[in-house]
Amino acid sequence: PVTDGSRELHSLCAQLEFLLQFDLKEKRSFFGQRKDYWDFLCQGLARCRQEHEGIHFVTSLDKLKTPVGRGRAFLRYCLVHRQLAESLQLCLLDPETLCEWYYARSPFLSPKQRAEILGSLYELDCVTFHLAL
């Protein structure tokens, strides 16, 4: 199993975060706080389901104060529960939402690149992750 001490885990999480932040449009909340991929994931999953367990879990953690911290915790939660590919795929279903959040260079806006990314993420479902949440 992959644990917190794994170099590969840190590389994987950094690459996932890079993909989710690449060409992300700058958005601000009502109070001026910069929105990040966490906000994109919340919005995308809210449209598809009643409530995602990972979103509920992350929002219940009082120590997490920033969107980036919440996003990282969500990625870890999804890896442990083998839900990363499915969760991201649900967020990527609506082209209108994608264009609202991402500029044209984002790989998520290219059907071919999006399919390759999701295919790779679905392969991670075979990997066991033992991470501190």
C-alpha positions as CSV (number, residue, x, y, z in Angstrom):
1,P,0.0,0.0,0.0
2,V,1.0,3.6,-0.6
3,T,1.5,5.5,2.7
4,D,2.2,9.2,3.7
5,G,5.9,8.6,3.5
6,S,5.9,7.6,-0.1
7,R,7.8,9.8,-2.6
8,E,5.4,8.7,-5.3
9,L,2.5,9.9,-3.3
10,H,3.9,13.4,-3.0
11,S,4.7,13.4,-6.8
12,L,1.2,12.2,-7.7
13,C,-0.5,14.8,-5.5
14,A,1.6,17.6,-6.8
15,Q,0.8,16.5,-10.4
16,L,-2.9,16.3,-9.6
17,E,-2.9,19.7,-8.0
18,F,-1.0,21.1,-11.0
19,L,-3.6,19.7,-13.4
20,L,-6.5,21.1,-11.4
21,Q,-4.9,24.5,-11.1
22,F,-3.5,24.8,-14.7
23,D,-5.3,27.5,-16.6
24,L,-7.9,27.9,-13.8
25,K,-9.6,31.3,-14.1
26,E,-9.2,33.6,-11.2
27,K,-12.4,33.9,-9.2
28,R,-13.1,35.5,-5.9
29,S,-15.7,34.8,-3.2
30,F,-18.1,37.5,-2.0
31,F,-15.5,38.4,0.7
32,G,-12.6,38.6,-1.7
33,Q,-11.0,35.2,-1.0
34,R,-9.5,33.7,-4.1
35,K,-11.3,30.5,-5.2
36,D,-9.3,27.4,-6.2
37,Y,-9.9,24.0,-7.6
38,W,-11.7,23.0,-4.3
39,D,-14.5,25.4,-5.2
40,F,-14.6,24.0,-8.7
41,L,-14.9,20.4,-7.3
42,C,-17.6,21.5,-4.8
43,Q,-19.7,23.1,-7.5
44,G,-19.3,20.2,-9.9
45,L,-20.2,17.6,-7.4
46,A,-23.1,19.6,-6.0
47,R,-24.7,19.6,-9.5
48,C,-24.4,15.8,-9.8
49,R,-25.2,14.4,-6.3
50,Q,-27.0,15.2,-3.1
51,E,-23.8,15.3,-1.1
52,H,-20.4,13.8,-1.7
53,E,-19.0,12.1,1.3
54,G,-15.5,13.6,0.6
55,I,-16.9,17.1,0.5
56,H,-18.8,16.5,3.8
57,F,-15.7,15.0,5.4
58,V,-13.4,17.9,4.4
59,T,-15.8,20.6,5.4
60,S,-16.1,19.0,8.8
61,L,-12.3,19.5,9.4
62,D,-12.0,22.7,11.4
63,K,-8.2,22.9,10.9
64,L,-8.5,23.5,7.2
65,K,-8.8,27.2,6.5
66,T,-7.9,27.6,2.8
67,P,-9.3,26.3,-0.4
68,V,-6.0,24.7,-1.3
69,G,-5.8,22.9,2.0
70,R,-9.4,21.6,1.5
71,G,-8.6,20.6,-2.0
72,R,-5.5,18.6,-0.9
73,A,-7.5,16.9,1.8
74,F,-10.2,16.0,-0.7
75,L,-7.7,14.5,-3.1
76,R,-6.3,12.3,-0.2
77,Y,-9.8,11.3,0.9
78,C,-10.7,10.2,-2.7
79,L,-7.4,8.3,-3.1
80,V,-8.1,6.3,0.1
81,H,-11.7,5.6,-0.8
82,R,-11.0,4.9,-4.5
83,Q,-13.2,7.7,-5.6
84,L,-10.9,10.1,-7.3
85,A,-11.6,9.3,-11.0
86,E,-15.3,9.0,-10.5
87,S,-15.5,12.3,-8.5
88,L,-13.4,14.2,-11.1
89,Q,-15.3,12.7,-14.0
90,L,-18.6,14.0,-12.4
91,C,-17.1,17.5,-12.2
92,L,-16.0,17.4,-15.9
93,L,-19.3,16.3,-17.3
94,D,-20.7,19.8,-17.9
95,P,-18.8,21.8,-20.7
96,E,-20.4,25.0,-19.6
97,T,-19.1,24.7,-16.1
98,L,-15.6,23.8,-17.4
99,C,-15.6,27.0,-19.5
100,E,-16.7,29.0,-16.6
101,W,-13.8,27.8,-14.5
102,Y,-11.0,27.1,-17.0
103,Y,-9.3,28.9,-19.9
104,A,-8.8,27.2,-23.3
105,R,-5.4,25.7,-22.5
106,S,-6.7,23.5,-19.7
107,P,-6.4,19.8,-20.6
108,F,-9.9,19.3,-19.1
109,L,-11.3,21.2,-22.1
110,S,-9.8,18.8,-24.6
111,P,-11.9,15.6,-24.9
112,K,-8.8,13.5,-25.7
113,Q,-6.7,14.8,-22.9
114,R,-9.6,14.6,-20.4
115,A,-10.2,11.0,-21.4
116,E,-6.4,10.2,-21.0
117,I,-6.4,11.8,-17.5
118,L,-9.5,10.0,-16.3
119,G,-8.2,6.7,-17.7
120,S,-5.0,7.1,-15.7
121,L,-7.0,8.0,-12.6
122,Y,-9.3,5.0,-12.9
123,E,-6.1,2.9,-13.0
124,L,-5.4,4.2,-9.5
125,D,-8.5,2.5,-8.2
126,C,-6.3,-0.7,-8.1
127,V,-3.8,0.9,-5.7
128,T,-4.3,0.8,-2.0
129,F,-3.7,4.1,-0.2
130,H,-3.2,4.1,3.6
131,L,-3.1,7.9,4.3
132,A,-3.8,9.9,7.4
133,L,-6.9,11.9,6.7
